[in-house]
Amino acid sequence: MNLWLLAYLAVLVVSLMDWIVSLSLVCQEALDEPQDPRPGPPCPSAQPHPRWSLAVGAVRAHRHPTLLFMNLPPLRIRRLLRPFFLMQNSSMMKKTLKCIRSSLPEMASVLLLLGVHLCVFTMFGMLLFTGKEQGDGQDRERLMYFRNLPEALTSLLVLLTTANNPDVMTPAYSKNRAYAIFFIVFTLIGSLFLMNLLTAIIYNQFRGYLMKSFQTSLFRRRLGARAAYEVLSSMTAEGEAHRQEVGVRPQDFLQVLQKVQLDSSHKQAIVEKVHSYGGDLLPADEFQKLFNEFDKRVIKEPPPRPEYLSPFLKSAQFVFSHRYFDYLGNLIALGNLLSISVFLVVDADVLPEDRDDFILGILNCVFILYYLLELLLKVFALGLPGYLAYSRNVFDGLLTAVLLVLEISTLAVYRFPHPGWKPEMLGLLSLWDMARLVNMLVVFRFLRTIPSVKLMAVVASTVLDLIRNMRAFGGILVVVYYVFAIMGINLFRGVIMAPGNGSLAPHNSSAPCGSFEQLEYWANNFDDFAAALITLWNVMVVNNWQVFLDAYRRYSGPWSKIYFVLWWLVSSVISVSLFLALILENFLHKWDRRSHLQSLAGDPDTTCQRSVELLFRDVLEEPAEEELMEKLSHHPHLQLCR
């Protein structure tokens, strides 16, 4: 009955069969070099280079498209199926996929409108830019962007992402300014209306479906807790037949809890909660509240501070453990950052060999000594376990240690700074390079000031929570990148080769301005997995992605556009819209007025880390007791005593 498990079995069977085929062919599934049906002299080389063969095959495919598929590298189906195992083991990824699937009808309607919008303006453009005289603006517009139907569609599709704006309208606009109306209206309808409408649909479906899904999950959790309560309360009733009260004995609950595989910190928090009730029976509502501890991050108490007998040491401990001492450290870090900025501005136009690094070297020594002193004083006030209990202290301590090592290395190699200090370069790094490395770490240390600013702290905590709760979205993004990278390798491996490597591509000096060759985008290829990922990322950003469309059209054929347009739809439209929906939900939850007031009031529940399921907790409805009991009464394995 479980479709995911059936699909799991099917994927395993197909992967096993594909693996057996690979073993039977000794992992040599590649097809032989095809023979060109056109008459001509034979190739002078008996053993051509494989990359040359792929390039020649790609060029031949322009005249004989059937040869294109014969030049593909070995296709191993099991590689495309591997991401299924990641999705099958994540309930949140399944929910997100179901959310996307439920949004497909609405997205299809907007995409259909988008297609109609593109087709209508493409026909208008081809009729508008006919060019009566050679060399005028209309003729140049037609030859560059509206030569034929596929070229016109591609130009307007790229304009939809604003990647080729204003280049696409410049030839016609230079002839007559009225032509700009055509492109402005197209951009307003397509980019500002239809694309944002698609984002709104995805956000609405994401919120609606996940709310429904989380409501179902909440009902299941409440149902399970209520079933446990009924079973344990029946044990209490059997042990004390004449007792009129209904509830669960704490010792019975603790006995069951000890057998549960649970994180020790959560288990300890629940045990303490149960002990707070004493020996009284736990009613149903209090029993349910115990399970709320699973949604919280247990905040560990910091280790006890050292105890000093001397009044002076006690006063020093109070001063150096106070938050104002942290504020002083933030102020010093700000001063360090300002000094670095001043020297960067002053020395911007000075060559490295002409710079006087005396003052900067002295300032670096002073600031690093302060950071070291601050570390020692905090360890004195809090103790080493107490110092390491705070993540910000660990961050500061690590950076201080690295800064100290680099500064000692600099002094050991170049001696102490003095006026006119210009030592020669020794080893891999010069003095300026090492000082710049030290200053970069100082900039990182300045990040400690973020929690001190209230508004920045809220934004930073939201970003951190978003990173923690984005595992499902990140998993889907990994799957999408993996699948398209494997497909790209199988379709375009060896198609793009830089000049000088047996490539038929022209040199960049003879290539048109703005082309793939002139921009030297040779590293953007699908020759290996890492290069494929970077190429997909560059296309997803949609900056100059028309260059990729044009290059792969010329080197591998016009059908390559289908691959890149599909990738644009999946990555830049659907994935980015889903990511935007996650950000909106997280920020709206953080900036909600009630949550803000509760945090100001010091409610301990609001200071605990929440999971992505609890983003909607404020709007979820608690199931009624009658609904729970009705469901339990029909359970096949549970017989209620009352």
N, C-alpha and C positions, 0 to 999 in steps of 0.2 A: 504493500500500500504506500510505501515511502518512495516518491519519485526520485529524490536525491540519492537514495541508496541504489535504486535501479540504474540510475545514470552512472553512479560510482562503479558498479559492476561492469557496465558497458564500456566505460573508459578504460578500466583495467584490462578487459578482454582485447579491445582494439590496440591498446599500447603493447600488450604481450605479443599479439600477432605481428605488429609492426616491428617489434624488436627481433622476433624470430626471422622475419624477412631480411632484416639488416644482417643478422648473423649468417644466414644462408648465403648471402652475397658478399660476405666478408667485408661489410660496411662500404661496399663499392656500388652504391645504387645509381651513380651518375650515368647519364646516357652518353653514348659515343658522340664524337664530333660530327655534326651533320654535314652532309654534302650539299653544296650550293647547286641548285638545279640550273643556274645560268651557265652557259658555255664560257670557257675562259681557260687561261693557262693554269696548270696546277700550282699549288703553293710550293715555293722553293724549299721550305723547311719541312723535313719529315716529321719532326717532333715540335710543333709550335708551343709557345709558352701558354699555359692555361689561361692566364689573364688576358693575353692577346687574343686567344680563341674566343673568349667571352665578348671582348670588344668588337671583334670582327662579326661575331654572330649577332650582336646588337645592331650593327650597321646593316647587315644583310636583312634583318627583320623589318627594316623600313619598306623594302620591296617585297619581302616574303614573310608576312606576319606569322605564318605557321612555324618558321624557324625559331621564333622568340622563345616558345615554350620548350624547344629542344635544348636550349642553352642553360636551362635552370639548374642550379645545384641540387643535390639529392634532397628530396622532400621526405622528412621523417615526421609522420603524423603525430607520434607520441610527444614530440616537442610542443606542438600546439595544444595538446590536451593536459599538459602538466599543471597549468594554473587551476584546473578544476579541483584538484586536491586541496588547494588553499581555500577556495570558496566553500567547498563542502564542509569544512571544519569550522566555519565562522557563522554563527547565527546572525550577527549584525550585517555581515556581507550579504547573506541571503535576504534579509529584510530590505537592504538597500537595493538589491537587484529586483526584488518584487516591486519596490516603489518605482523604479525606472520602468519596469514592464507595465505597471498600471498607468504610467504617464505616457506610454507610447501612442495611444489614440489621439490625445490632445496635442502631443508634439508632432504627430503626423499631419494633423490639420494645419498647424502653423507652418510646417515645412512645405506643405502643398501650396499654401499662400505665398511662401517665399519663392517656390519654384515658378509659380504664375507671375509673380513680381519680376523675377529675373527674365523670364521668357518675353514678357510684354515689353520691358525696357530694352531687351536685346533687339527685338524687331524694330522698335522705334529708333534705336541707335543706328542700326544698319541702314534704315531708310533715311535717317537724318544726315549721316556722314557719308554721302556718296561721292563727294569730291569731283567737281566739274573740271577744274583745271589742275594739272599736275604741279605739285609743289605747294599748293595753298594749304590752309589749316585743316580744312575738311579732308583733303586727300591724305595728309599725313596722319590724321586721326584714324582714318579708315585703314591705312596700311599698317599702322602700329598696333591698333587695338580692336578694330572691327573689320578685319580682312575677310573672315568667314564666320559661320555660326559658332563653331567650337571656340574660336579665338574671342569672339565677342562675349560669349557666355563666361569664359574664363576671366576676362577683364572685369566684367561687372561682378562676378563672384568675389574676386579679390578686392574690388572696391567696397563690397559689402563689409569687409573686415578693415577697411580704410588703409590697407597696406600699400596701395599704389596711388593714394591721393596726395598731392594734386597732379601727379604725373599723367594720369589717364585723361585728364581733361585739358591739360596745358596746350596741346596743339590746336584744338578747336577753340579754346578760350582766347588764345593769342590772335585768332582770326576775328572772332566776334564774341563779345562778353556775354551775349544772350545765351550762348551755348552752355554756360555754367549752370543755368536753371535746370537743365536736364540732369546733370550729375547731382546737384543739390537736392532735387526732389527725390531722386533714386536713393540717396543716402539717408534722407529723412525718413522715408517710408521703410526702407530695409533695415538699416543699422539702428536707428533710434526708436522705431516702433515695433517691427516684427521680431527683431532679435531680442529686445527687452521683454516683449510679450512671451517669447519662448522661455526666457529665464523666469518670468513670473509664474508660468504654468508649472515648470519643474519645481519651483519653490513651494507652490501651493500643494501640488501632489505629494511632494516629499513630506511636508508638514502634516497633511491630512492622512496619508497612509501610515506614517510612523506613529502618529497619535493613536490611530486605530490599533496598530500593532502593539504599542506599549500599553494601551488599555487592556488588550488581551493578555499580555504578559503580567500586568498587575493583577488581573483577575486570577490567573493561574497561581501566582504567588500567594495571594490571599486564600485561595481555595486549599492550597497545600498546607498553609499554616493552620487553617481552620480544621482540616482533617487531622493534623497532628494534635491539635488541642482536643478534639473529640476522642481520639484514641487514648491520650494520656488522662483525660478527665474520667474516662470509663474505668481506667485502672485505679484511679482514686476512689471511685464509687464502689468498686469491688472490694477494696481494702477496708473501707469504712462504710458499711451498709446502712448504718443508722444516721449518717451525717447528711444534713439537709443542704449544705452549701455545695455549689458546683464550681469546680476549678481544677487546676493542676498543681500538684505538690512540687515545690522547688527541687526537692531531692530527686524526684522522678525525671524532671526536666534535665537536671545536671547529669544524671546517670546516662541518659540518651545522648547528651551533648558530648560526653567523653568519648563516645564511639564514632563521632562524626569527624570526617577528614576536613579540617577547617584551619585557616590561618591562625597561628597562635595568638596574634595580637587581637583579632576579632573574637576569638574564643575567650580570651581573658576579659575583654570588655563585656561580653554577655554574662560571664560568670559573676563579675562584679555587679552587674545590673540585677541579676537574680538574687544575689545575697542582700541587696538593698531592701528587698521585700520581706526579709526575715523568714518566719515559718508560715506565713499566711498563704492561702491558696491563690493561685494566679487566675484572675478572671480572663475572659476571652479578649477584651480590649488590651489589657496589660500584656497578655501572652503575645498578641500581635505586635506590640511595640518593641518586643525583644528582637524581632526580625529586622527592625529598622537599622540595627547596628551594622548589618551587612552593607548598607549603602554609604557608610561613613568611613572615612580614613581615620584610623585610630591615631590620635595625636599623642605621641609619647612624651612623658614628662622628662625634662632635661635632667641630667645627672646632678647630684648635689654639689654645691660649690665648696671649695676648700674653706676650712675654718681656721682663722688666724686669731691668736691671742692678743697680739699687740693692737692697741687702739689706732695707731698710725696705719698699720697694714689693713685694718678693717675699713678705715676711711678711704685708703687708696683702692681697695677692692670695690667699694661702693662707687667711686668716681669712674673707674675704668670699666665697670660693667653697666654703667648708665647709658641710656640711648643718646644722650648728648655727646658722649665720646664717639659714637658712631657718626653723629652729625659732623663732628670735627674731622673725622676721616673722610667723609664725603666732600667737605669743603677743601681739604688738602688735595683730593683727587681732582676736583674741579680746577684748582689752581694749576696742578700739573698739566691737565688737558689744555688750559688756556696758554700756558707757556709753550707747549708743543705747537699749538696753532700759530702763535706769534712767530716762532722760528721758521715754521713752514712757509709763512707769507714772506718773511724777510729774505729767506734763502732760496726763494722760488727761482730767481733768475741768476743765481750764482752757481758756477760749476762746482762739482764736488771737491776738486783739488784746490779751489780758491776759498773754500769755506773755513771759517774759524770756529771750531767746535768747543772752545774752552768753556764758555758760559753754559752751553747746553750740557756738556759733560758734568760740570759742577752741579747744576740743577738736578740732573739724573741721580747723582750720588746722594744729594740731600733728600730727595723724595723717597728713594729706595731705603735709605736709613730710617726715615720716619715710618715707612710701611713695616720694616722689620721691628722697630720699637713698638708699634701698635700691636703687632702679632704677639710679641712677648708679654706685653702688658695685659692683653686679653687672656692669654693662657694663665697668667698670674691670677687674674680676677675670677675666671670661670673654671679653671682647671683644664687639663688637656681633654678629658672626656666631654666636659661641658662646651669647650671651644669647638670640638668636632661635631657636636650635636646639631649645630646650625649650618645649613648648606651655604649660606653667604660667607661664613667664616672659612669654610673649606675652600670656597672659590677664591677668597682673598689670600688665604695661606698658600695655595698652590701658585698663584700668580706672583706672590712675593718671593717664593722660593726660586721660581724661574728667573725673575728679575734680578735676584741676588746673584745667582750663578752667572748670568750674562754680564752683569756689571763687574764681578770679580774677574771673569775672563777678559773683559775689555781692559781693566787696569793691569792685569798680568801681562798682556801682550803689548799694550801701548803706553804703559806707565800712567802716572797721575796727570790729569789735565793741567795745562799751563798756557799762558797767552801765546797765540800763534801756533797752536797745536795742530800740526799737519803730518801725522805719521804716514809712512808708506803702507800700502796694502800688503797684508801678510795673510797667507792662507786663502781660504775660500771667501771670507768676508772682509771688506774694508771697515774702517772705523765707522764711517757714516752708515754703512749697511747694518752693522751691529747696533748702533745707536737707534736707527730707525726700527729695528726689530724690537728693541726694548720699549720704544715709544708706542708701538702698536699694542704691546701687552698692557701698557699703562691705559690706553684707550679702553681696552676690555675691562680693566679694573674699574673704570668710571661707571660701568653698568650697575655697580652696587648702589648708585644713587636712585635708581628707578623705584624701588619699594618705598623710598622716603617721600616721594611725591604722590599724593593721594590719587589723583586722576590717572597718572601714569601707572600706578600700582594696579588699578582696576583693569586698565587696558592690558598690562603685562600679564596679570593673572588670567585674563580671558584668553590671551594668546596661548599661554601654557596649558590651560584646560582644553583648548581646541586641539593642541598637538596631542595631548593624552587621549582625547576622545575621538580622534580621527583615524583609528586603526582600520575601521571598516572601509572608509573612503580611500585611505592609503592602500589597502589591499586590492581594491577594485582598480585603482590607478596603476598599481604594479602589474596586475593581470592584463590590463589594456595595453600598457607599454610592451609587455613581454610578447603578447600575441602579435601586435603589429610589427615589432622588431623582427620576429621570426619570419613573418610573411614578407617583410621588406628584404630580408637577407635572401630568401628563396626567389624573390622576383627581380631584385636589382643588384645582386652581388656581382662585382666586377664590371658593372656598366660604366661607372664613373672612374676614370683614371687620369692622373695629372700628366701634363706633357713631359716627355722624356722617358716614360715607362712603357713604351710600346703602345701609347695611346694615339688614337686618331683625332683627338681633340685639338683645336687650334691653340696657339700660344696666346697668352693674355694680351699681348701687344696688338694682335690683329683681331681681337674679339670686339664685338659691339660694347659700347659703354653701358654699364649696369647689368651685363650678362653674367652667367655663372662663371665663365672663364675669366672675364675681366676682373671680377671681384675676388677671384682665386678662392672659391668655395670648395676646393678639391677635397678637403678633409670631411665634408658633409657627404658621406656615402653609406652604403650598406654592406661593406666588405667584411665587417665583423660585428659582434653583438654590441660592444661599447659604442662604436661609431654609429650604429643604427639608432641607439638610444639618444645620442646627441642630435642626430639629424631629426628625429621625431620631435625632440624638444624644440628645436629651432623652428620647425614648421608649426608646432602648437602655439608658439608665441606670435605667429602670423606676421612678423616683421620681415619683409622681403620674401615671403613665401611664394610669390609669383615667380621668383628666380628659380626655385626648386621645380615648380610646375613646368616651366619652360625647358629647363635643362633635361629633366627626365623624359619629357615628351620627345625631345630631339634625340636622346641617346637610347631610349628603350621603346618608344612608341607612344601614340596618343592615349592609349588605354591606361597608361600609368597615372593619369589625372584622377581616375576613379579611386585609386588607392589613397592618394593624398587628400582628396575631398572627403572621403570616408573618415580618414584620420582627423581632419579638421572638425567634422561634425561630432565625432565621439569625444575628442579631447577638448577642443576649444569651446564647443557649444554645450554638450551634455555634461561633461565632467566639471568644467569650470562653473556651470550653473549649479550643479549639485554642491560644489565646494562653497559657492556663495550662499546657498541655503543653509549649510552647516554654520557658516560664520554668522549669518543673521540670527539663527536660533540661539547660538551661544551668546552673542552680544545682547540680544533682547532679554535673555534670561538674566544676564549679569546686571544690566542696566534697569531691570524692572524696579519700580518704586518700592514695592513691598520687600523685595530682597535687600534693597539698599537700606531701608529703614531697619530691617531685622539685623543687618550686619552692624549698623550703628548702635543698636541696642545690646549688642554682644551676645546674640543668640548662638550657642555653641553649634547648633545644627548647621548654621549658614557658613561657618568657617571650615566645615569639613569638605573634602574633595568629593564631588559628585560625578557619577558616570553619565554617559550620553543619554541613557534611558531616563535619567531624572531631569533632563532639560524640560520635559513636558509635565513633570510631576505637579506643578501648580495648577494645570488645567485638566488633569486626569480626575475622573470620578471614582471615589471609593465604592466598591461593590456593596450592595445592601446585604444584611445578614440573611434575609429571607431568600435572596438569590443564591447565596452560598449554600445554605442548608438544602434548598431544592436540588441543587446540583449534586450535593453529597448523597442525598437520599436515593439517587438513581445510580450511584457508583456501584459497579459489579463486585468490588472486593472490599467494600466497607459497609458494615451494618451498624447503624447508629442505635444506641441504647435508649434514646429519647427522641 
